[in-house]
């Protein structure tokens, strides 16, 4: 059950500001762990995941699994998407972003993408040269 803490996890009470700071620190640490350098938080917004992940989402779910995330337990849940600017994409491309999905104090998914029409979306795993 994604609403309950997993074994070894614990919950603490934080003010809203403390929670936001903690989440931003967690997000930045997660991106750093994958090898990404950020220019900081650009936006955050609530998004609701689909009730079921049909064939349309196979590629997206595959990107999540490549980075160690499994979104299926969060189907139908409202998550917060934190978007960060990425400064070190290997091709030197500008306007690259990282999206991290946070549910109930836990990062449950994410991706690296561009905003351009002919852009791309990849997993959080830093690409090999």
C-alpha positions in Angstrom: 0.0 0.0 0.0 1.7 3.3 -1.1 -0.1 5.2 1.7 1.7 3.3 4.5 5.4 3.6 5.4 7.5 0.7 4.2 9.5 -1.3 6.7 12.5 0.8 7.8 10.8 4.1 6.9 9.6 6.5 9.5 7.5 9.7 9.4 8.1 13.0 11.1 6.0 16.1 11.6 7.2 19.1 9.7 5.8 22.6 9.0 4.8 23.3 5.4 8.0 25.3 4.9 10.2 22.6 6.5 8.5 20.0 4.3 9.0 22.0 1.1 12.7 22.5 2.0 13.1 18.8 2.8 11.5 17.7 -0.5 13.6 20.1 -2.5 16.7 18.8 -0.8 15.6 15.2 -1.4 14.9 16.0 -5.1 18.3 17.7 -5.6 20.1 14.9 -3.9 18.3 12.3 -6.0 19.2 14.1 -9.2 22.8 14.5 -8.0 22.9 10.7 -7.3 22.0 10.1 -10.9 24.8 12.4 -12.0 22.7 15.5 -12.9 23.6 19.1 -12.1 20.6 21.5 -11.7 20.1 25.2 -12.0 17.4 24.9 -9.3 13.7 24.3 -8.9 11.7 25.8 -11.8 8.2 24.8 -10.9 6.0 22.4 -8.9 2.5 21.3 -9.7 0.0 18.7 -8.7 -0.8 16.1 -11.3 -3.1 13.1 -11.2 -1.7 9.9 -12.6 -4.1 7.9 -14.8 -6.3 5.3 -13.1 -4.6 2.6 -15.1 -1.5 2.6 -17.3 -2.6 1.2 -20.6 -0.5 0.6 -23.8 0.0 4.3 -24.3 2.1 4.5 -21.2 4.4 1.5 -21.8 7.3 3.6 -22.9 7.0 6.0 -20.0 6.7 3.1 -17.5 9.8 1.5 -19.1 11.7 4.8 -18.5 10.6 4.7 -14.8 11.7 1.1 -14.4 15.1 1.8 -15.9 15.7 4.3 -13.1 14.3 1.9 -10.4 10.8 3.3 -10.1 7.5 1.4 -10.3 4.5 3.7 -10.9 1.8 1.1 -11.0 1.0 1.3 -7.3 0.4 5.0 -7.7 -2.2 4.8 -10.5 -5.0 7.3 -9.9 -3.0 9.1 -7.2 -2.3 12.8 -7.2 1.4 13.5 -7.0 3.5 16.6 -7.0 5.8 17.1 -10.1 9.0 19.1 -9.3 10.7 20.4 -12.4 14.4 21.3 -12.3 16.6 22.8 -15.0 19.5 20.5 -16.0 22.9 22.1 -16.7 25.0 19.1 -17.7 23.2 17.2 -20.4 26.0 15.4 -22.3 25.2 16.9 -25.7 25.3 20.4 -24.2 21.7 20.9 -25.2 19.9 23.8 -23.6 16.4 23.7 -22.1 16.7 20.2 -20.6 14.6 19.5 -17.6 14.2 16.9 -14.9 10.8 16.1 -13.6 10.5 14.2 -10.3 7.1 12.8 -9.1 6.6 12.9 -5.3 3.9 11.1 -3.5 3.4 11.0 0.3 7.0 12.1 1.1 8.6 9.7 -1.4 10.0 10.2 -4.9 8.1 7.7 -7.0 9.1 8.6 -10.6 10.9 11.0 -12.8 12.4 11.7 -16.2 14.7 13.9 -18.2 13.1 15.8 -21.1 13.2 18.8 -23.4 10.3 21.1 -23.9 10.8 21.4 -27.7 8.3 19.8 -30.1 11.0 17.6 -31.6 12.5 16.9 -28.1 13.1 13.8 -26.2 12.3 12.1 -22.9 14.7 9.7 -21.2 15.0 8.0 -17.8 16.8 9.7 -14.9 19.8 7.4 -15.5 22.7 9.5 -16.8 23.5 8.5 -20.4 26.8 6.7 -21.1 29.2 8.7 -23.4 
